Amino acid sequence: MSTVTQSVRGLIDAYQMHLADREEHNDEPKIQVDEIATKVATFYERVRNLIDYHEAHLLRKRVIGRALKRRIFLKDISGQDIAESLIKEIIRSGHLRNNSIPESKIQEVQGIIDSVLFILDHLRGTGVRDEDLSDWLLGVAVCAVEEALVPPAREMMLADLMFSSLRERVGFHGGTVNPADRDTLLFIAVQRVLLRVDEDQLYCRLLASLCPGWMQYSDAERAEFARALPAVRERILSYSKHSLLPLFLTFCNRFAFLFRIVGDLVFSGKGFDELTGEVALAYKDRYARKKKQLFRLAFFSVISFLLSKVLIAFAIEYPIDRYLLGHFSLMHTVINIIVPPLLMLLIVAAVRLPSERNLSLVTREVESLVFDDPPRTYTISLPRKQRWFLRFLIRTSYIAVFSVSLYYIVKLLLSLGFSGANVVVFVLFTSLIAATGVKIYNRAREISLEKRRQGFLTFLMDLFTVPLVTIGRWFMSGLRRFNVLVLFLDFFIELPFQLFVEFLESFNGFLRRKKEEVM
């Protein structure tokens, strides 16, 4: 009988210890907030997420980031009372369960905030005025607060399993990779592919691996850490932009779904005696969840883009067309708003999840990861160094294809009577939809181990769509940072709204106390 690998056995043991530790701390007093205020705040968060949509696993982090930065912006620099009010706001928003967070977390979160504020003050005192460094550290702090409140224990255990399993089995063809670089790049790839971390979450975990316990440093250690922080940040950023990282991402993407299946089996208490049947059940469950996730991603992305598009249409297109060009076409604006969502519907309709044959491939690969024999190794083929002329030719060809595609799109729209403003907005939002559509297509392919076949028609489609996808990625990053409606919400709606919610909670508590006084 085959024996389970040491890495999988380590996952099982670690999970059992985690369950025992969680049970031991289950009786601690919990933080509680008012239910009425929670309902009001939760409704606001749902509306806001329609305007500024993010995937479910990033929503809580976004709320923490807005709340923490708002409190620092309000000059509550001493750090006093930040943690408790911060945690209560997150609970009211619906991203933490009421009466579930131990009161001891207040001190832990306050320690993180104090460390970050101390380091920021020290950087200013030493003359370092790098706004990017401050924003980077605040992004790391937001993730550290989230992980303190809701430790991602199962996710990190599964990531450790994937990292240790692949580290033992991976080899390289066509060159060598420094072991330290290999481990760091593999760590980044596992975090990105398996856990879908964003940049701030990745930087937080890389910083924790390079400087363990930095949030518990003494003042002297914090000062030394602050002096070293610019160099540490540069080292982390260099790995996130490493030329070999795409190869590691592609390599890990082949195995992420398999390790998720293994995690489902371990975390549900299933054994590996009847592996074929258990994998089939876990696979079908993952398959069903994937379909729902893809539909949700497509639907809410379209709604979010549509709301932003309507705002831009009336804020930019109408004034330009009406007052500068002297003519406004409602029909062109309507077409401009409707076509990109229809394109998304076509993309989603074209997505096909894998055939039933894929299940047997998944089962065989899971067996090779779980059991020791026969040992399986994997190879990453390192790219050959291209001649400068070939690199120049490829980049020039891509720019040419990019320009030709954009030229004919613009020419077609102008021939239909679109104004310059209509054309710009149409191209930008169609590119957003195209980028999101490619993301959905890639997500659908993640659970498939079947070999992909690329025909000539696919090649032609790529020639046309890849430039749009590139524009979409650029614009998506800028829209999240400079979304006019989101900026308006942050500065003119959210602050007074949160003050109102806190007042509502306090007033409701006052009424309850008055009621209880009647004997």
C-alpha positions as CSV (number, residue, x, y, z in Angstrom):
1,M,0.0,0.0,0.0
2,S,1.3,3.5,-1.0
3,T,2.3,5.8,1.9
4,V,1.4,9.4,2.1
5,T,4.2,11.9,1.4
6,Q,5.8,13.7,4.3
7,S,4.5,17.1,3.0
8,V,0.8,15.9,3.0
9,R,1.3,14.2,6.5
10,G,2.6,17.6,7.7
11,L,-0.5,19.3,6.4
12,I,-2.8,16.8,8.3
13,D,-0.8,17.2,11.5
14,A,-0.7,21.0,11.3
15,Y,-4.5,21.1,10.7
16,Q,-5.2,19.0,13.7
17,M,-3.1,21.3,15.9
18,H,-4.9,24.3,14.4
19,L,-8.3,22.8,15.4
20,A,-7.1,22.0,18.9
21,D,-5.7,25.5,19.4
22,R,-8.9,27.2,18.1
23,E,-11.0,25.1,20.5
24,E,-8.7,26.1,23.4
25,H,-9.2,29.9,22.8
26,N,-12.9,29.6,22.0
27,D,-14.0,30.9,25.5
28,E,-12.3,34.3,25.3
29,P,-14.6,37.4,25.6
30,K,-15.6,38.7,22.1
31,I,-16.1,42.1,20.6
32,Q,-19.8,43.0,20.0
33,V,-21.4,45.8,18.1
34,D,-25.0,47.0,17.7
35,E,-27.1,45.0,15.3
36,I,-29.1,47.9,13.8
37,A,-25.9,49.9,13.0
38,T,-24.5,46.7,11.5
39,K,-27.5,46.4,9.1
40,V,-27.1,50.0,8.0
41,A,-23.3,49.7,7.4
42,T,-23.6,46.3,5.7
43,F,-26.1,47.8,3.2
44,Y,-23.7,50.6,2.4
45,E,-20.9,48.2,1.8
46,R,-23.0,46.2,-0.7
47,V,-23.9,49.3,-2.6
48,R,-20.3,50.5,-2.6
49,N,-19.0,47.2,-3.9
50,L,-21.3,47.5,-6.9
51,I,-19.5,50.8,-7.8
52,D,-16.0,49.6,-6.9
53,Y,-16.2,45.8,-7.4
54,H,-13.5,43.5,-6.0
55,E,-13.4,39.8,-5.7
56,A,-14.8,38.4,-2.4
57,H,-11.4,37.4,-0.9
58,L,-10.2,41.1,-1.2
59,L,-13.3,42.9,0.2
60,R,-12.4,42.8,3.9
61,K,-8.9,44.0,3.1
62,R,-10.4,47.0,1.2
63,V,-12.6,47.9,4.1
64,I,-9.7,47.7,6.6
65,G,-7.6,49.9,4.3
66,R,-10.2,52.6,3.9
67,A,-10.9,52.6,7.7
68,L,-7.2,52.6,8.8
69,K,-6.1,55.3,6.3
70,R,-9.1,57.5,7.2
71,R,-8.1,57.4,10.9
72,I,-4.5,58.2,10.1
73,F,-5.6,61.0,7.7
74,L,-7.7,62.5,10.6
75,K,-4.4,63.0,12.5
76,D,-5.1,60.5,15.2
77,I,-1.3,59.9,15.1
78,S,-1.0,58.9,18.7
79,G,-2.6,55.6,17.8
80,Q,-4.9,55.7,20.8
81,D,-8.3,54.1,20.3
82,I,-7.7,53.4,16.7
83,A,-7.7,49.6,17.0
84,E,-11.0,49.2,18.8
85,S,-13.0,51.6,16.6
86,L,-11.3,50.1,13.6
87,I,-12.4,46.5,14.5
88,K,-15.9,47.6,15.3
89,E,-16.2,49.3,11.9
90,I,-15.1,46.2,10.1
91,I,-17.6,44.1,12.1
92,R,-20.4,46.6,11.3
93,S,-19.5,46.4,7.6
94,G,-20.4,42.7,7.6
95,H,-16.9,41.5,6.9
96,L,-16.3,40.1,10.4
97,R,-18.9,38.1,12.3
98,N,-20.4,39.9,15.3
99,N,-19.4,38.5,18.7
100,S,-16.6,36.4,17.1
101,I,-13.4,38.4,17.4
102,P,-11.6,38.0,20.8
103,E,-11.1,41.3,22.7
104,S,-7.4,40.4,23.0
105,K,-7.2,41.2,19.2
106,I,-7.6,44.9,20.1
107,Q,-4.2,45.0,21.7
108,E,-2.6,43.0,18.9
109,V,-4.0,45.3,16.2
110,Q,-3.0,48.3,18.2
111,G,0.6,47.0,18.3
112,I,0.7,46.8,14.5
113,I,-0.6,50.3,14.2
114,D,1.9,51.6,16.7
115,S,4.8,49.9,14.9
116,V,3.8,51.4,11.6
117,L,3.2,54.9,12.9
118,F,6.6,54.8,14.7
119,I,8.4,53.7,11.6
120,L,6.6,56.4,9.5
121,D,7.6,59.1,12.0
122,H,11.1,57.8,12.1
123,L,11.4,57.9,8.3
124,R,10.2,61.5,8.3
125,G,12.7,62.3,11.1
126,T,15.6,61.0,9.0
127,G,14.6,63.1,6.0
128,V,13.1,60.2,3.9
129,R,10.2,61.7,2.0
130,D,9.4,58.8,-0.3
131,E,5.6,58.8,-0.6
132,D,5.7,55.5,-2.4
133,L,7.5,53.9,0.6
134,S,4.9,55.3,3.0
135,D,2.0,54.0,0.9
136,W,3.8,50.7,0.5
137,L,4.2,50.3,4.3
138,L,0.6,51.3,4.9
139,G,-0.5,48.7,2.4
140,V,1.5,46.1,4.2
141,A,0.0,47.2,7.6
142,V,-3.5,46.8,6.3
143,C,-2.8,43.2,5.3
144,A,-1.1,42.6,8.7
145,V,-4.2,43.9,10.5
146,E,-6.4,41.6,8.4
147,E,-4.3,38.5,9.1
148,A,-4.2,39.4,12.9
149,L,-8.0,39.5,12.9
150,V,-8.6,36.5,10.7
151,P,-5.5,34.4,10.5
152,P,-5.5,32.6,7.1
153,A,-4.4,29.4,8.8
154,R,-5.9,26.9,6.3
155,E,-4.7,28.9,3.3
156,M,-1.2,29.2,4.6
157,M,-1.0,25.5,5.5
158,L,-2.1,24.6,2.0
159,A,0.4,27.1,0.5
160,D,3.1,25.5,2.6
161,L,2.1,22.1,1.3
162,M,2.3,23.3,-2.3
163,F,5.6,25.1,-1.8
164,S,7.3,22.1,0.0
165,S,5.9,19.5,-2.5
166,L,7.0,21.4,-5.6
167,R,10.3,22.5,-4.2
168,E,11.3,18.9,-3.7
169,R,10.2,17.9,-7.3
170,V,11.1,20.8,-9.5
171,G,14.2,20.9,-11.7
172,F,15.4,23.2,-14.5
173,H,16.3,22.6,-18.1
174,G,18.6,24.9,-20.1
175,G,20.4,26.5,-17.1
176,T,20.5,26.8,-13.3
177,V,18.7,29.0,-10.8
178,N,20.2,30.1,-7.5
179,P,18.5,28.2,-4.7
180,A,17.5,31.4,-2.8
181,D,16.0,32.8,-6.0
182,R,14.2,29.6,-6.7
183,D,12.6,29.5,-3.2
184,T,11.6,33.1,-3.3
185,L,10.1,32.9,-6.8
186,L,8.3,29.7,-6.0
187,F,6.9,31.2,-2.8
188,I,5.6,34.2,-4.8
189,A,4.1,32.0,-7.5
190,V,2.3,29.8,-4.9
191,Q,0.9,32.8,-3.1
192,R,-0.3,34.4,-6.4
193,V,-1.7,31.4,-8.1
194,L,-3.1,29.3,-5.2
195,L,-4.3,32.1,-2.8
196,R,-4.8,34.9,-5.4
197,V,-3.1,37.5,-3.2
198,D,-2.8,41.0,-4.4
199,E,0.4,43.0,-4.3
200,D,-0.1,44.3,-0.8
201,Q,-0.7,40.8,0.6
202,L,2.3,39.5,-1.2
203,Y,4.5,42.2,0.1
204,C,3.2,41.7,3.6
205,R,4.1,38.0,3.5
206,L,7.5,38.5,1.9
207,L,8.3,41.1,4.5
208,A,7.3,38.7,7.3
209,S,9.6,36.1,5.8
210,L,12.6,38.4,5.4
211,C,12.1,40.2,8.8
212,P,10.2,37.9,11.1
213,G,8.4,39.5,14.0
214,W,9.0,43.1,12.8
215,M,5.6,44.2,14.3
216,Q,6.8,43.2,17.8
217,Y,10.2,45.0,17.6
218,S,11.3,47.3,20.4
219,D,11.7,51.0,19.7
220,A,15.4,50.6,19.0
221,E,14.8,47.7,16.7
222,R,12.0,49.6,15.0
223,A,14.4,52.5,14.3
224,E,17.0,50.1,12.8
225,F,14.3,48.4,10.8
226,A,13.1,51.8,9.5
227,R,16.6,52.6,8.3
228,A,16.8,49.3,6.4
229,L,13.3,49.4,5.1
230,P,14.1,51.2,1.7
231,A,16.6,48.5,0.8
232,V,14.3,45.7,2.0
233,R,11.5,47.1,-0.1
234,E,13.7,47.3,-3.2
235,R,14.7,43.7,-2.7
236,I,11.1,42.6,-2.5
237,L,10.1,44.6,-5.5
238,S,13.0,43.2,-7.5
239,Y,11.6,39.7,-6.9
240,S,8.1,40.7,-7.9
241,K,9.5,41.9,-11.2
242,H,12.0,39.1,-11.8
243,S,12.4,37.9,-15.4
244,L,11.8,34.3,-14.4
245,L,8.7,34.9,-12.3
246,P,6.3,34.3,-15.3
247,L,7.8,30.8,-15.8
248,F,7.2,30.0,-12.1
249,L,3.6,31.4,-12.3
250,T,2.8,29.2,-15.3
251,F,4.4,26.2,-13.7
252,C,2.4,26.6,-10.4
253,N,-0.8,27.3,-12.3
254,R,-0.7,23.7,-13.5
255,F,-0.9,22.4,-9.9
256,A,-3.0,24.9,-8.0
257,F,-6.3,23.1,-8.6
258,L,-4.8,19.8,-7.6
259,F,-3.6,21.2,-4.3
260,R,-7.0,22.7,-3.7
261,I,-8.5,19.3,-4.1
262,V,-6.0,17.9,-1.6
263,G,-6.9,20.7,0.8
264,D,-10.6,20.0,0.5
265,L,-10.0,16.3,1.4
266,V,-7.8,17.1,4.5
267,F,-9.9,20.0,5.8
268,S,-13.2,18.0,5.5
269,G,-11.6,15.2,7.5
270,K,-11.5,12.7,4.6
271,G,-8.8,10.1,4.3
272,F,-6.9,8.8,1.3
273,D,-8.0,5.2,1.5
274,E,-10.7,5.7,-1.1
275,L,-8.9,8.4,-3.0
276,T,-10.6,7.9,-6.4
277,G,-14.1,8.3,-5.0
278,E,-13.2,11.2,-2.7
279,V,-11.4,13.1,-5.4
280,A,-14.5,12.7,-7.7
281,L,-16.7,14.2,-5.0
282,A,-14.3,17.1,-4.3
283,Y,-13.9,17.7,-8.0
284,K,-17.6,18.0,-8.7
285,D,-18.0,20.4,-5.7
286,R,-15.1,22.5,-7.0
287,Y,-16.5,22.4,-10.5
288,A,-19.9,23.7,-9.3
289,R,-18.3,26.5,-7.2
290,K,-16.1,27.5,-10.1
291,K,-19.1,28.1,-12.4
292,K,-20.8,30.3,-9.8
293,Q,-17.6,32.2,-9.2
294,L,-17.1,32.9,-12.9
295,F,-20.7,34.1,-13.3
296,R,-20.4,36.3,-10.2
297,L,-17.1,37.8,-11.4
298,A,-18.6,38.5,-14.9
299,F,-21.9,39.9,-13.6
300,F,-20.5,42.3,-10.9
301,S,-17.6,43.4,-13.1
302,V,-20.0,44.5,-15.8
303,I,-22.3,46.3,-13.2
304,S,-19.3,48.1,-11.7
305,F,-17.9,49.1,-15.1
306,L,-21.3,50.1,-16.3
307,L,-21.9,52.4,-13.3
308,S,-18.5,54.0,-13.9
309,K,-19.1,54.2,-17.6
310,V,-22.4,56.0,-17.2
311,L,-20.8,58.5,-14.9
312,I,-17.9,59.1,-17.4
313,A,-20.4,59.3,-20.3
314,F,-22.2,62.2,-18.6
315,A,-19.2,63.8,-17.0
316,I,-16.9,63.8,-20.0
317,E,-18.7,62.8,-23.2
318,Y,-21.7,65.2,-22.8
319,P,-19.8,68.4,-22.0
320,I,-17.2,67.8,-24.7
321,D,-19.8,66.9,-27.4
322,R,-22.3,69.5,-26.3
323,Y,-20.1,72.6,-25.6
324,L,-16.9,72.0,-27.6
325,L,-18.2,70.1,-30.7
326,G,-21.7,71.6,-30.6
327,H,-23.4,68.2,-31.1
328,F,-24.4,65.5,-28.7
329,S,-25.7,62.1,-29.9
330,L,-27.7,60.2,-27.4
331,M,-27.8,57.2,-29.6
332,H,-24.0,57.0,-29.8
333,T,-23.8,57.4,-26.0
334,V,-26.3,54.6,-25.5
335,I,-24.4,52.3,-27.9
336,N,-21.2,53.2,-26.1
337,I,-22.8,52.1,-22.8
338,I,-24.5,48.9,-24.0
339,V,-21.9,47.3,-26.3
340,P,-19.2,46.4,-23.8
341,P,-21.6,44.5,-21.5
342,L,-22.9,42.6,-24.5
343,L,-19.3,41.8,-25.3
344,M,-18.9,40.4,-21.8
345,L,-22.0,38.2,-22.3
346,L,-20.6,36.8,-25.5
347,I,-17.2,36.1,-23.8
348,V,-18.9,34.3,-20.8
349,A,-21.1,32.3,-23.2
350,A,-18.0,31.2,-25.1
351,V,-16.3,29.9,-22.0
352,R,-16.3,26.1,-21.7
353,L,-15.4,24.2,-18.6
354,P,-13.4,21.0,-19.2
355,S,-14.9,17.7,-20.3
356,E,-15.5,14.6,-18.1
357,R,-12.2,13.1,-19.2
358,N,-10.5,15.8,-17.1
359,L,-11.6,14.1,-13.9
360,S,-9.4,11.0,-14.6
361,L,-6.4,13.3,-15.3
362,V,-7.0,15.1,-12.0
363,T,-7.3,11.9,-10.1
364,R,-4.1,10.6,-11.4
365,E,-2.2,13.8,-10.7
366,V,-3.6,14.0,-7.2
367,E,-2.4,10.5,-6.5
368,S,1.1,11.4,-7.6
369,L,1.1,14.3,-5.2
370,V,-0.3,12.5,-2.2
371,F,1.6,9.2,-2.3
372,D,5.4,8.6,-2.2
373,D,5.6,6.1,-5.0
374,P,6.4,6.4,-7.7
375,P,8.2,9.7,-7.2
376,R,7.4,12.3,-9.8
377,T,9.6,15.2,-10.9
378,Y,8.8,18.3,-12.9
379,T,10.9,20.5,-15.1
380,I,10.9,24.2,-15.8
381,S,12.5,25.0,-19.2
382,L,14.5,28.2,-18.8
383,P,14.3,30.5,-21.9
384,R,17.2,30.8,-24.2
385,K,18.8,34.2,-24.4
386,Q,17.4,35.9,-27.4
387,R,19.5,38.0,-29.7
388,W,18.9,41.7,-29.5
389,F,17.7,41.9,-33.1
390,L,15.1,39.2,-32.5
391,R,13.8,41.0,-29.3
392,F,13.7,44.2,-31.2
393,L,11.8,42.6,-34.1
394,I,9.2,41.0,-31.7
395,R,8.6,44.2,-29.8
396,T,8.3,46.2,-33.0
397,S,5.8,43.7,-34.5
398,Y,3.7,43.8,-31.3
399,I,3.6,47.6,-31.4
400,A,2.7,47.5,-35.1
401,V,-0.2,45.0,-34.4
402,F,-1.3,47.2,-31.5
403,S,-1.3,50.3,-33.7
404,V,-3.1,48.7,-36.6
405,S,-5.8,47.1,-34.4
406,L,-6.4,50.4,-32.7
407,Y,-6.4,52.3,-36.0
408,Y,-9.1,50.2,-37.6
409,I,-11.3,50.3,-34.4
410,V,-11.1,54.1,-34.3
411,K,-11.7,54.4,-38.1
412,L,-14.8,52.2,-37.9
413,L,-16.2,54.2,-35.0
414,L,-15.6,57.5,-36.7
415,S,-17.2,56.2,-39.9
416,L,-20.3,55.5,-37.8
417,G,-20.4,59.1,-36.6
418,F,-18.8,58.7,-33.2
419,S,-17.2,61.8,-31.8
420,G,-13.6,61.8,-30.4
421,A,-14.9,61.6,-26.8
422,N,-17.2,58.7,-27.8
423,V,-14.3,56.8,-29.4
424,V,-12.0,57.3,-26.4
425,V,-14.6,56.1,-23.8
426,F,-15.7,53.2,-26.1
427,V,-12.1,51.9,-26.5
428,L,-11.3,52.2,-22.9
429,F,-14.3,50.4,-21.6
430,T,-14.3,47.7,-24.3
431,S,-10.7,47.1,-23.3
432,L,-11.7,46.8,-19.7
433,I,-14.3,44.2,-20.7
434,A,-11.8,42.3,-22.8
435,A,-9.2,42.2,-20.0
436,T,-11.9,40.9,-17.6
437,G,-13.1,38.4,-20.2
438,V,-9.5,37.0,-20.6
439,K,-9.3,36.7,-16.8
440,I,-12.6,34.7,-16.7
441,Y,-11.3,32.5,-19.6
442,N,-8.0,31.8,-17.7
443,R,-9.9,31.0,-14.5
444,A,-12.1,28.5,-16.4
445,R,-9.0,26.8,-17.8
446,E,-7.4,26.5,-14.3
447,I,-9.3,23.3,-13.5
448,S,-8.4,21.6,-16.8
449,L,-5.4,19.4,-17.3
450,E,-6.3,18.7,-20.9
451,K,-3.8,20.0,-23.5
452,R,-4.8,23.2,-25.2
453,R,-4.8,23.3,-29.0
454,Q,-4.4,26.7,-30.6
455,G,-5.6,27.0,-34.2
456,F,-5.1,29.7,-36.8
457,L,-8.4,31.3,-35.9
458,T,-7.3,31.7,-32.2
459,F,-4.1,33.2,-33.4
460,L,-6.0,35.8,-35.4
461,M,-8.3,36.6,-32.5
462,D,-5.2,37.1,-30.3
463,L,-3.8,39.6,-32.8
464,F,-6.9,41.6,-32.4
465,T,-7.7,41.2,-28.7
466,V,-4.3,41.3,-27.0
467,P,-3.8,45.0,-27.7
468,L,-7.3,45.7,-26.2
469,V,-6.4,43.5,-23.2
470,T,-3.2,45.5,-22.6
471,I,-5.1,48.8,-22.7
472,G,-7.7,47.2,-20.3
473,R,-5.1,46.2,-17.8
474,W,-3.6,49.7,-17.8
475,F,-6.9,51.4,-17.5
476,M,-8.2,48.9,-14.8
477,S,-5.2,49.8,-12.6
478,G,-5.8,53.5,-13.1
479,L,-9.6,53.3,-12.7
480,R,-9.2,51.6,-9.3
481,R,-6.9,54.3,-8.1
482,F,-8.6,57.3,-9.7
483,N,-12.3,56.2,-10.0
484,V,-14.1,59.6,-9.7
485,L,-17.1,58.1,-8.0
486,V,-15.0,56.1,-5.5
487,L,-13.0,59.2,-4.6
488,F,-16.2,61.1,-4.1
489,L,-17.5,58.3,-1.8
490,D,-14.3,58.3,0.2
491,F,-14.1,62.0,0.8
492,F,-17.7,63.2,0.9
493,I,-19.9,60.2,1.8
494,E,-18.0,57.6,3.8
495,L,-16.6,59.9,6.6
496,P,-20.0,61.4,7.6
497,F,-21.7,58.1,7.1
498,Q,-19.3,56.3,9.5
499,L,-19.8,59.1,12.0
500,F,-23.6,58.6,11.7
501,V,-23.3,54.8,12.1
502,E,-21.2,55.3,15.3
503,F,-23.8,57.8,16.6
504,L,-26.6,55.4,15.7
505,E,-24.9,52.6,17.7
506,S,-24.3,54.9,20.7
507,F,-27.9,56.3,20.6
508,N,-29.4,52.8,20.4
509,G,-27.3,51.7,23.3
510,F,-28.5,54.7,25.3
511,L,-32.1,53.8,24.6
512,R,-31.6,50.3,25.7
513,R,-30.0,51.4,29.0
514,K,-32.9,53.8,29.6
515,K,-35.4,50.9,28.9
516,E,-33.5,48.6,31.3
517,E,-33.7,51.3,34.1
518,V,-37.5,50.8,34.2
519,M,-38.0,48.2,37.0
